[in-house]
Amino acid sequence: MTYTILDCYTDEPAGLGVPPYLGTYPRYIAGYLNEDVNYMTIDDLRLWKKNNSIIKETKLSQKTDITTYNLTINYKNISKIMNKTDTLIIVLGVHVPGKYLSAVPGTLNEIIPLIKDLRCKKILTGPAVFGTQLHGGKFFEKADLSIFDKIDYSMFNFGYNHVKEYSISGAKIIRQIPDYRMIEIETGHGCDIGHCSFCTEPIKNRVEFREKDDVLKEIIEFYKLGCRYFRLGKQTCFYTLPYAIELLKDIRDKCPDIEVLHLDNVNPVKVVMDKNHEITKAVVKYCSSGNIAAFGVESFDKVVCKENTLNSSPKIAYEAIKILNKYGAERGEDGMPRFLPGINIIFGLRGESRKTHEENMAWLKKIYEDGLMLRRINIRQVAIFEGTPLFEKGGDKFLKKNKKYYWKWRNEIRQKIDWPMLQRIVPKDTVLRNCYAEIYDGNTTFCRQFGTYPLIVGVKGRLELKKFYDLEITGHMLRSLTGKVVVKKEVLEQIKTYNT
């Protein structure tokens, strides 16, 4: 039996698998199958179907084609691989739609025509089993799923007694990926509060944590395979981990040359409850700079908080923001502050009104005027999935009601908060180290550091892609930066020696 895993990328409330991140689903499945599995991406499939696996050169006037950017080492042989494949396992699903710099996740309506003529068994798994939507402000995507021989999430939703084995044996698929990847590491699933009206996490998983040593062994395995970028991101709250501090210390002890060690989701309530702020101090000490705690604030409107049983009140969120600023505002080795909060704002929740935006702006202004920093504010319209309380009660009522205000509200936050905040976080002339040149847009190269929600820096000219550069910041856009390449001292010395 020949298996092929088709990674169409995943993005969930807890867990990211969109390049440059490598998600957990394809790795665990490869480990479960325990053989030489073919791993391919939706980019491989697109290039094969649309251009016979031939890469076209990006002209000076063009933007990099990010639909075929993330190719595996198998991209030239997709036809041969598919002819030999007995079972195709499709990993797919976006539950928290976002904007992606150098990747486009697959959708059901895209993937079905591309695979319908393939003569193999087709299994659909991943978050798409519960619905998928690449765009906010909509219900889940509707599609004819009859081409799939099996649609199953539980089939590959392994218990942690099995994950400890599969996560190690499945790590080898990294050998089929020629580019750098940020390895998304799962520490637990399910939400210990678990009542937010829009969230799919409680539908998929009960609360459970992996054993610390199992997590550590997986990281060590990837480290041995040459990986140096990691995020402890596939959990609903890192601070909830019973072994959070010990894990960070052990990772640094066992893998001293890790270049990036970051987090993702953090519940503001847990930050405030952390006695003597020990976890926050440990994150600052053991993680690399540029780190972000993604706070699921969602709304500063008390009515919306109550109607949607959100995990944090505005006052708690503010206190957590203060705590992270107290310990994490210092600038670190990569040029960014060491550890700052990021917050999510969602439009379209139950109880939303014009007052909601007024409350959001009032709290955001207070945060800024008090001299605090928010590393990023994610603003999106809610995506509605079957099985969530929002789907059952409310639906898109408030999305429709306030649709005409969405861009106005969003732009006010971007203009009055994001722009001045970004200038505070990364002042002009700051040097950001190890920025990875990712894509072209005409004669501009867009770069960013590896990490959690890294800032995009636009550089005039075409730098060689997939190389690292130190960039001096020259200006600020609403959510991104402009910069120029800094020639390192040793390079200057080489040039000087050559010229003399």
GUVO-768321 format. One record per residue (C-alpha): residue number from 1; residue in three letters; x, y, z. Coordinates in nm, 3 decimals, m for minus. Each point is the difference from the previous one (the first is absolute). Layout:
N
> zanu_vexnu_c1_c2_c3
> NUM_ALA_X_Y_Z
...
***
This chain:
500
> zanu_vexnu_c1_c2_c3
> 1_MET_0.000_0.000_0.000
> 2_THR_0.144_0.336_m0.107
> 3_TYR_m0.115_0.304_0.196
> 4_THR_0.034_0.366_m0.092
> 5_ILE_m0.077_0.287_0.237
> 6_LEU_m0.128_0.314_m0.172
> 7_ASP_0.050_0.299_0.231
> 8_CYS_m0.247_0.276_m0.088
> 9_TYR_0.097_0.184_0.322
> 10_THR_m0.196_0.063_0.317
> 11_ASP_m0.075_0.301_0.220
> 12_GLU_m0.198_m0.048_0.323
> 13_PRO_m0.057_0.186_0.327
> 14_ALA_0.270_m0.228_0.142
> 15_GLY_0.251_m0.093_m0.266
> 16_LEU_0.149_0.137_m0.323
> 17_GLY_0.117_m0.207_m0.293
> 18_VAL_0.032_0.259_m0.278
> 19_PRO_0.358_0.045_m0.134
> 20_PRO_0.249_0.098_0.119
> 21_TYR_m0.163_m0.199_0.285
> 22_LEU_m0.017_m0.378_m0.012
> 23_GLY_m0.312_m0.123_0.176
> 24_THR_m0.048_m0.315_0.205
> 25_TYR_m0.257_m0.186_m0.212
> 26_PRO_0.224_m0.122_m0.285
> 27_ARG_0.281_m0.084_0.245
> 28_TYR_m0.217_m0.213_0.227
> 29_ILE_m0.162_m0.177_m0.295
> 30_ALA_0.342_m0.080_m0.149
> 31_GLY_0.108_m0.140_0.336
> 32_TYR_m0.316_m0.208_0.029
> 33_LEU_0.049_m0.153_m0.344
> 34_ASN_0.361_m0.073_0.101
> 35_GLU_0.141_m0.042_m0.348
> 36_ASP_0.155_0.211_m0.274
> 37_VAL_m0.302_0.220_m0.065
> 38_ASN_m0.009_0.246_m0.286
> 39_TYR_m0.058_0.353_0.127
> 40_MET_m0.121_0.265_m0.241
> 41_THR_m0.156_0.344_0.034
> 42_ILE_m0.294_0.162_m0.172
> 43_ASP_0.267_0.211_m0.176
> 44_ASP_0.150_m0.315_m0.153
> 45_LEU_m0.344_m0.107_m0.122
> 46_ARG_m0.084_0.343_m0.142
> 47_LEU_0.327_0.020_m0.192
> 48_TRP_m0.049_m0.348_m0.142
> 49_LYS_m0.360_0.059_m0.106
> 50_LYS_0.043_0.354_m0.130
> 51_ASN_0.353_0.001_m0.145
> 52_ASN_0.114_m0.361_m0.027
> 53_SER_0.233_0.049_0.302
> 54_ILE_0.205_0.267_m0.179
> 55_ILE_0.095_0.307_0.205
> 56_LYS_m0.039_0.328_m0.184
> 57_GLU_0.242_0.283_0.070
> 58_THR_m0.149_0.306_0.171
> 59_LYS_0.041_0.302_m0.224
> 60_LEU_0.110_0.334_0.143
> 61_SER_m0.352_0.140_m0.030
> 62_GLN_m0.161_m0.299_0.171
> 63_LYS_m0.070_m0.119_0.350
> 64_THR_0.128_m0.338_0.116
> 65_ASP_m0.263_m0.267_m0.065
> 66_ILE_m0.069_m0.107_0.357
> 67_THR_m0.240_m0.273_m0.114
> 68_THR_0.300_m0.206_m0.114
> 69_TYR_0.271_0.136_0.232
> 70_ASN_0.016_m0.278_0.259
> 71_LEU_0.114_m0.295_m0.205
> 72_THR_0.144_m0.322_0.138
> 73_ILE_0.294_m0.190_m0.144
> 74_ASN_m0.263_m0.214_m0.174
> 75_TYR_m0.149_0.273_m0.220
> 76_LYS_0.153_m0.126_m0.327
> 77_ASN_m0.130_m0.353_0.062
> 78_ILE_m0.360_0.059_0.105
> 79_SER_m0.140_m0.179_m0.305
> 80_LYS_0.210_m0.309_0.072
> 81_ILE_m0.084_0.011_0.372
> 82_MET_m0.374_0.028_m0.061
> 83_ASN_0.004_m0.288_m0.249
> 84_LYS_0.146_m0.221_0.274
> 85_THR_m0.216_0.132_0.285
> 86_ASP_m0.264_m0.235_0.140
> 87_THR_m0.130_0.235_0.271
> 88_LEU_0.011_0.380_0.000
> 89_ILE_m0.046_0.162_0.340
> 90_ILE_m0.106_0.364_m0.032
> 91_VAL_0.076_0.226_0.299
> 92_LEU_m0.206_0.318_m0.027
> 93_GLY_m0.186_0.260_0.204
> 94_VAL_0.003_0.368_0.097
> 95_HIS_m0.204_0.104_0.306
> 96_VAL_0.162_0.338_0.068
> 97_PRO_0.044_0.166_m0.341
> 98_GLY_0.304_0.223_m0.033
> 99_LYS_0.231_0.162_m0.252
> 100_TYR_0.304_m0.204_m0.098
> 101_LEU_0.309_0.156_m0.155
> 102_SER_0.134_m0.296_m0.195
> 103_ALA_m0.266_m0.271_m0.004
> 104_VAL_m0.364_m0.056_m0.099
> 105_PRO_m0.180_m0.279_0.188
> 106_GLY_m0.206_m0.234_m0.212
> 107_THR_m0.378_0.012_0.007
> 108_LEU_m0.248_m0.279_m0.057
> 109_ASN_m0.131_0.160_m0.318
> 110_GLU_0.355_0.026_m0.131
> 111_ILE_0.128_m0.342_0.097
> 112_ILE_m0.298_m0.209_m0.116
> 113_PRO_0.042_0.073_m0.375
> 114_LEU_0.375_m0.054_0.028
> 115_ILE_m0.026_m0.351_0.145
> 116_LYS_m0.332_m0.133_m0.131
> 117_ASP_0.163_m0.189_m0.289
> 118_LEU_0.274_m0.160_0.209
> 119_ARG_m0.036_m0.377_0.016
> 120_CYS_0.059_m0.054_0.367
> 121_LYS_m0.189_m0.009_0.327
> 122_LYS_m0.051_0.351_0.139
> 123_ILE_m0.026_0.078_0.373
> 124_LEU_m0.083_0.350_0.123
> 125_THR_0.121_0.086_0.348
> 126_GLY_0.103_0.301_0.205
> 127_PRO_m0.211_0.296_0.115
> 128_ALA_m0.196_0.001_m0.329
> 129_VAL_m0.201_m0.295_0.133
> 130_PHE_m0.170_0.258_0.225
> 131_GLY_m0.011_0.261_m0.274
> 132_THR_0.251_0.233_m0.162
> 133_GLN_m0.006_0.362_m0.115
> 134_LEU_0.286_0.200_m0.146
> 135_HIS_m0.181_0.331_0.052
> 136_GLY_m0.145_0.160_0.312
> 137_GLY_m0.358_0.120_0.016
> 138_LYS_m0.146_m0.316_m0.155
> 139_PHE_m0.144_m0.337_0.091
> 140_PHE_0.215_m0.307_m0.063
> 141_GLU_0.067_m0.096_m0.362
> 142_LYS_m0.261_m0.217_m0.172
> 143_ALA_0.119_m0.264_m0.245
> 144_ASP_m0.096_m0.337_m0.146
> 145_LEU_0.212_m0.244_0.200
> 146_SER_m0.110_m0.314_m0.182
> 147_ILE_0.343_m0.054_m0.161
> 148_PHE_0.151_m0.084_0.339
> 149_ASP_m0.006_m0.368_0.096
> 150_LYS_0.025_0.096_0.366
> 151_ILE_m0.042_0.322_0.196
> 152_ASP_0.141_m0.050_0.346
> 153_TYR_0.163_0.215_0.267
> 154_SER_0.004_m0.261_0.276
> 155_MET_0.194_m0.242_m0.219
> 156_PHE_0.310_0.219_0.037
> 157_ASN_m0.086_0.175_0.328
> 158_PHE_0.246_m0.212_0.192
> 159_GLY_0.011_m0.030_0.378
> 160_TYR_0.315_0.134_0.160
> 161_ASN_0.109_m0.354_0.090
> 162_HIS_0.041_m0.049_m0.377
> 163_VAL_0.113_0.354_m0.087
> 164_LYS_0.316_m0.049_0.208
> 165_GLU_0.105_m0.264_m0.255
> 166_TYR_m0.149_0.143_m0.321
> 167_SER_0.141_0.350_0.059
> 168_ILE_0.352_m0.146_0.002
> 169_SER_m0.030_m0.238_m0.295
> 170_GLY_m0.197_0.257_m0.203
> 171_ALA_0.263_0.271_0.040
> 172_LYS_0.187_m0.145_m0.296
> 173_ILE_m0.237_0.161_m0.251
> 174_ILE_0.204_0.318_0.054
> 175_ARG_0.256_m0.165_m0.231
> 176_GLN_m0.248_0.043_m0.287
> 177_ILE_m0.020_0.377_0.058
> 178_PRO_0.296_0.193_m0.147
> 179_ASP_m0.075_0.332_0.174
> 180_TYR_0.020_0.116_0.361
> 181_ARG_m0.302_m0.076_0.214
> 182_MET_m0.130_0.124_0.335
> 183_ILE_m0.098_m0.320_0.179
> 184_GLU_m0.337_0.033_0.177
> 185_ILE_0.020_m0.207_0.318
> 186_GLU_m0.311_m0.129_0.175
> 187_THR_m0.001_0.002_0.379
> 188_GLY_m0.370_m0.058_0.062
> 189_HIS_m0.348_0.036_m0.143
> 190_GLY_m0.343_0.104_0.111
> 191_CYS_m0.079_0.318_0.194
> 192_ASP_m0.022_0.001_0.379
> 193_ILE_m0.256_0.281_m0.021
> 194_GLY_m0.143_m0.093_m0.337
> 195_HIS_m0.314_0.211_m0.034
> 196_CYS_0.076_0.259_m0.272
> 197_SER_m0.300_m0.002_m0.234
> 198_PHE_0.195_m0.021_m0.327
> 199_CYS_0.280_m0.242_0.091
> 200_THR_0.031_m0.350_m0.148
> 201_GLU_0.264_m0.127_0.244
> 202_PRO_m0.248_m0.139_0.259
> 203_ILE_m0.177_m0.187_m0.281
> 204_LYS_0.317_m0.179_m0.105
> 205_ASN_0.174_m0.076_0.327
> 206_ARG_m0.042_m0.045_0.372
> 207_VAL_0.264_0.160_0.226
> 208_GLU_0.316_m0.209_0.004
> 209_PHE_0.374_0.070_0.026
> 210_ARG_0.295_m0.192_m0.139
> 211_GLU_0.271_m0.125_0.231
> 212_LYS_0.287_0.247_0.023
> 213_ASP_0.263_m0.256_m0.100
> 214_ASP_m0.200_m0.098_m0.309
> 215_VAL_m0.009_0.361_m0.117
> 216_LEU_0.371_0.037_0.070
> 217_LYS_0.089_m0.318_m0.190
> 218_GLU_m0.189_0.121_m0.307
> 219_ILE_0.185_0.332_0.002
> 220_ILE_0.334_m0.181_0.042
> 221_GLU_m0.085_m0.222_m0.299
> 222_PHE_m0.068_0.299_m0.225
> 223_TYR_0.312_0.167_0.140
> 224_LYS_0.206_m0.303_m0.107
> 225_LEU_m0.153_0.033_m0.347
> 226_GLY_0.132_0.356_m0.022
> 227_CYS_m0.306_0.202_0.101
> 228_ARG_0.071_0.316_0.201
> 229_TYR_m0.336_0.182_0.004
> 230_PHE_m0.271_m0.113_0.242
> 231_ARG_m0.328_0.127_0.138
> 232_LEU_m0.185_m0.147_0.296
> 233_GLY_m0.322_0.097_m0.168
> 234_LYS_m0.245_m0.286_m0.022
> 235_GLN_m0.178_0.059_0.328
> 236_THR_m0.269_0.241_0.117
> 237_CYS_0.215_0.148_0.277
> 238_PHE_0.370_m0.058_0.065
> 239_TYR_m0.034_0.129_0.357
> 240_THR_m0.243_m0.283_0.077
> 241_LEU_0.273_m0.260_m0.049
> 242_PRO_0.090_m0.159_0.334
> 243_TYR_0.365_m0.019_m0.106
> 244_ALA_0.038_0.325_m0.198
> 245_ILE_0.316_0.128_0.171
> 246_GLU_0.174_m0.339_0.013
> 247_LEU_m0.067_m0.059_m0.371
> 248_LEU_0.156_0.330_m0.107
> 249_LYS_0.309_m0.065_0.212
> 250_ASP_0.039_m0.356_m0.130
> 251_ILE_m0.032_0.110_m0.363
> 252_ARG_0.285_0.246_0.046
> 253_ASP_0.212_m0.256_0.182
> 254_LYS_m0.048_m0.274_m0.261
> 255_CYS_m0.011_0.216_m0.314
> 256_PRO_0.230_0.296_0.068
> 257_ASP_0.028_0.114_m0.363
> 258_ILE_m0.371_0.055_m0.061
> 259_GLU_m0.025_0.336_m0.175
> 260_VAL_m0.368_0.071_0.062
> 261_LEU_m0.212_m0.131_0.287
> 262_HIS_m0.341_0.169_0.020
> 263_LEU_m0.352_m0.049_0.134
> 264_ASP_m0.348_0.066_m0.130
> 265_ASN_m0.324_m0.011_0.197
> 266_VAL_m0.021_0.135_0.354
> 267_ASN_m0.310_0.067_0.208
> 268_PRO_0.028_0.344_0.170
> 269_VAL_m0.168_m0.143_0.311
> 270_LYS_0.284_m0.250_0.043
> 271_VAL_0.263_0.275_m0.031
> 272_VAL_m0.162_0.196_0.281
> 273_MET_m0.040_m0.315_0.213
> 274_ASP_0.365_m0.105_m0.045
> 275_LYS_0.146_0.037_0.349
> 276_ASN_0.291_0.247_0.006
> 277_HIS_m0.011_m0.005_m0.382
> 278_GLU_0.240_m0.294_m0.006
> 279_ILE_m0.112_m0.134_m0.339
> 280_THR_0.030_0.344_m0.161
> 281_LYS_0.353_0.036_0.138
> 282_ALA_0.093_m0.346_m0.130
> 283_VAL_m0.133_0.077_m0.348
> 284_VAL_0.211_0.316_m0.011
> 285_LYS_0.306_m0.192_0.122
> 286_TYR_m0.016_m0.313_m0.215
> 287_CYS_m0.184_0.102_m0.317
> 288_SER_0.151_0.205_m0.279
> 289_SER_m0.095_0.365_m0.046
> 290_GLY_m0.281_0.110_m0.227
> 291_ASN_m0.231_m0.233_0.192
> 292_ILE_m0.375_0.064_0.025
> 293_ALA_m0.276_m0.121_0.230
> 294_ALA_m0.314_m0.009_m0.213
> 295_PHE_m0.282_0.114_0.229
> 296_GLY_m0.348_m0.103_m0.108
> 297_VAL_m0.162_0.322_0.121
> 298_GLU_m0.245_0.008_m0.295
> 299_SER_m0.188_0.303_0.138
> 300_PHE_0.030_0.266_0.270
> 301_ASP_m0.379_0.042_0.006
> 302_LYS_m0.142_m0.154_0.319
> 303_VAL_m0.329_m0.079_m0.174
> 304_VAL_0.178_m0.196_m0.273
> 305_CYS_0.219_m0.172_0.260
> 306_LYS_m0.307_m0.118_0.188
> 307_GLU_m0.208_m0.093_m0.306
> 308_ASN_0.282_m0.213_m0.142
> 309_THR_0.140_m0.128_0.332
> 310_LEU_0.347_0.125_m0.091
> 311_ASN_0.300_m0.112_0.202
> 312_SER_0.110_0.340_0.126
> 313_SER_m0.144_0.326_0.123
> 314_PRO_0.142_0.336_m0.121
> 315_LYS_0.156_0.072_0.341
> 316_ILE_0.170_m0.340_0.018
> 317_ALA_0.132_0.041_m0.354
> 318_TYR_0.142_0.342_0.086
> 319_GLU_0.176_m0.135_0.311
> 320_ALA_0.152_m0.286_m0.201
> 321_ILE_0.124_0.250_m0.261
> 322_LYS_0.168_0.201_0.276
> 323_ILE_0.171_m0.308_0.144
> 324_LEU_0.151_m0.107_m0.333
> 325_ASN_0.119_0.354_m0.067
> 326_LYS_0.163_0.016_0.342
> 327_TYR_0.219_m0.303_m0.065
> 328_GLY_0.017_m0.028_m0.378
> 329_ALA_0.040_0.352_m0.142
> 330_GLU_0.381_m0.009_m0.006
> 331_ARG_0.147_m0.029_m0.349
> 332_GLY_0.166_m0.334_m0.069
> 333_GLU_0.258_m0.156_m0.226
> 334_ASP_m0.210_0.010_m0.318
> 335_GLY_m0.082_0.371_0.040
> 336_MET_m0.355_m0.058_0.123
> 337_PRO_m0.138_0.031_0.355
> 338_ARG_0.039_m0.329_0.183
> 339_PHE_m0.363_m0.091_0.080
> 340_LEU_m0.310_0.205_m0.068
> 341_PRO_m0.374_m0.063_m0.012
> 342_GLY_m0.198_m0.019_m0.321
> 343_ILE_m0.377_0.017_0.001
> 344_ASN_m0.282_m0.123_m0.220
> 345_ILE_m0.306_0.210_m0.079
> 346_ILE_m0.296_m0.178_m0.164
> 347_PHE_m0.294_0.173_m0.165
> 348_GLY_m0.339_m0.166_m0.044
> 349_LEU_m0.043_m0.150_0.348
> 350_ARG_m0.331_m0.006_0.187
> 351_GLY_m0.098_0.328_0.163
> 352_GLU_0.223_0.215_m0.223
> 353_SER_m0.102_0.364_m0.048
> 354_ARG_0.156_0.335_m0.078
> 355_LYS_0.089_0.017_0.368
> 356_THR_0.219_m0.307_m0.050
> 357_HIS_0.238_0.194_m0.221
> 358_GLU_m0.006_0.294_0.241
> 359_GLU_0.100_m0.231_0.286
> 360_ASN_0.273_m0.163_m0.209
> 361_MET_0.144_0.339_m0.092
> 362_ALA_m0.020_0.131_0.357
> 363_TRP_0.201_m0.293_0.138
> 364_LEU_0.250_0.002_m0.286
> 365_LYS_0.058_0.372_0.048
> 366_LYS_0.051_m0.056_0.372
> 367_ILE_0.258_m0.272_m0.073
> 368_TYR_0.188_0.231_m0.236
> 369_GLU_m0.023_0.312_0.217
> 370_ASP_0.124_m0.195_0.303
> 371_GLY_0.323_m0.067_m0.189
> 372_LEU_m0.066_m0.372_m0.052
> 373_MET_0.068_m0.202_m0.313
> 374_LEU_m0.214_m0.242_m0.197
> 375_ARG_0.214_m0.183_m0.250
> 376_ARG_m0.294_m0.068_m0.230
> 377_ILE_m0.378_0.039_m0.021
> 378_ASN_m0.171_m0.263_m0.211
> 379_ILE_m0.338_0.124_m0.124
> 380_ARG_m0.233_m0.232_m0.184
> 381_GLN_m0.364_m0.074_m0.065
> 382_VAL_m0.114_m0.318_0.166
> 383_ALA_m0.026_m0.319_m0.205
> 384_ILE_m0.302_m0.206_0.105
> 385_PHE_0.025_m0.378_0.036
> 386_GLU_m0.264_m0.260_0.066
> 387_GLY_0.000_m0.132_0.355
> 388_THR_0.110_0.325_0.162
> 389_PRO_m0.237_0.195_0.228
> 390_LEU_0.017_0.292_m0.246
> 391_PHE_m0.127_m0.222_m0.283
> 392_GLU_m0.283_m0.127_0.218
> 393_LYS_m0.100_0.341_0.133
> 394_GLY_0.075_0.323_m0.179
> 395_GLY_0.167_m0.119_m0.320
> 396_ASP_0.084_0.289_m0.229
> 397_LYS_m0.263_0.238_0.145
> 398_PHE_0.255_0.247_0.134
> 399_LEU_0.234_m0.043_m0.297
> 400_LYS_m0.282_0.115_m0.226
> 401_LYS_m0.114_0.271_0.238
> 402_ASN_0.343_0.165_0.030
> 403_LYS_0.158_m0.095_m0.333
> 404_LYS_m0.008_0.360_m0.122
> 405_TYR_0.211_0.111_0.299
> 406_TYR_0.266_m0.271_m0.011
> 407_TRP_0.259_0.171_m0.221
> 408_LYS_m0.054_0.333_0.171
> 409_TRP_0.056_m0.155_0.344
> 410_ARG_0.296_m0.200_m0.122
> 411_ASN_0.167_0.298_m0.166
> 412_GLU_m0.042_0.218_0.307
> 413_ILE_0.188_m0.257_0.208
> 414_ARG_0.270_m0.027_m0.266
> 415_GLN_0.046_0.378_m0.034
> 416_LYS_m0.031_0.112_0.362
> 417_ILE_0.151_m0.298_0.185
> 418_ASP_0.201_m0.232_m0.226
> 419_TRP_0.204_0.266_m0.178
> 420_PRO_0.125_0.194_0.305
> 421_MET_0.040_m0.326_0.194
> 422_LEU_0.225_m0.143_m0.270
> 423_GLN_0.223_0.307_0.017
> 424_ARG_0.034_m0.055_0.375
> 425_ILE_0.083_m0.367_m0.036
> 426_VAL_0.247_0.035_m0.289
> 427_PRO_0.135_0.356_m0.018
> 428_LYS_0.165_0.123_m0.316
> 429_ASP_0.367_m0.113_m0.030
> 430_THR_m0.065_m0.318_0.202
> 431_VAL_0.186_m0.298_m0.150
> 432_LEU_m0.202_m0.320_m0.029
> 433_ARG_0.230_m0.303_m0.022
> 434_ASN_m0.041_m0.309_m0.217
> 435_CYS_m0.288_0.110_m0.220
> 436_TYR_m0.091_m0.263_m0.257
> 437_ALA_m0.063_0.121_m0.356
> 438_GLU_m0.328_m0.168_m0.092
> 439_ILE_m0.171_0.147_m0.304
> 440_TYR_0.020_0.266_m0.271
> 441_ASP_m0.263_0.257_m0.083
> 442_GLY_0.134_0.170_m0.310
> 443_ASN_0.331_0.157_0.097
> 444_THR_m0.061_m0.038_0.373
> 445_THR_0.111_m0.293_0.215
> 446_PHE_m0.211_m0.086_0.303
> 447_CYS_0.194_m0.143_0.292
> 448_ARG_m0.080_m0.106_0.355
> 449_GLN_0.163_m0.175_0.291
> 450_PHE_m0.089_m0.355_0.092
> 451_GLY_m0.232_0.007_0.297
> 452_THR_m0.354_0.044_0.119
> 453_TYR_m0.180_0.275_m0.196
> 454_PRO_0.323_0.161_m0.129
> 455_LEU_m0.003_0.348_m0.152
> 456_ILE_0.024_0.032_m0.376
> 457_VAL_0.278_0.230_m0.127
> 458_GLY_m0.008_0.128_m0.357
> 459_VAL_0.343_0.060_m0.158
> 460_LYS_0.048_0.177_m0.333
> 461_GLY_0.163_m0.220_m0.258
> 462_ARG_0.009_m0.373_m0.049
> 463_LEU_0.197_m0.178_0.269
> 464_GLU_0.080_m0.365_m0.053
> 465_LEU_m0.296_m0.190_0.142
> 466_LYS_0.022_m0.255_0.282
> 467_LYS_0.310_0.171_0.143
> 468_PHE_0.040_0.189_0.328
> 469_TYR_0.076_0.371_0.033
> 470_ASP_0.040_0.255_0.279
> 471_LEU_m0.230_0.293_m0.075
> 472_GLU_0.009_0.357_0.126
> 473_ILE_m0.351_0.142_0.034
> 474_THR_m0.058_0.312_m0.209
> 475_GLY_m0.377_0.053_0.027
> 476_HIS_m0.337_m0.121_0.123
> 477_MET_m0.317_m0.106_m0.177
> 478_LEU_m0.323_m0.079_0.190
> 479_ARG_0.107_m0.354_0.089
> 480_SER_0.332_m0.049_m0.175
> 481_LEU_0.340_0.164_m0.039
> 482_THR_0.241_0.117_m0.264
> 483_GLY_0.370_m0.065_0.031
> 484_LYS_0.339_m0.032_m0.162
> 485_VAL_0.265_m0.267_0.019
> 486_VAL_0.273_0.053_0.258
> 487_VAL_0.339_m0.117_m0.122
> 488_LYS_0.156_m0.191_0.286
> 489_LYS_0.332_0.117_0.142
> 490_GLU_0.189_m0.308_m0.114
> 491_VAL_m0.128_0.049_m0.356
> 492_LEU_0.116_0.363_0.006
> 493_GLU_0.344_m0.115_0.114
> 494_GLN_0.014_m0.250_m0.286
> 495_ILE_m0.093_0.272_m0.250
> 496_LYS_0.260_0.234_0.149
> 497_THR_0.271_m0.268_m0.021
> 498_TYR_m0.095_m0.080_m0.359
> 499_ASN_0.010_0.367_m0.104
> 500_THR_0.345_0.052_0.151
***
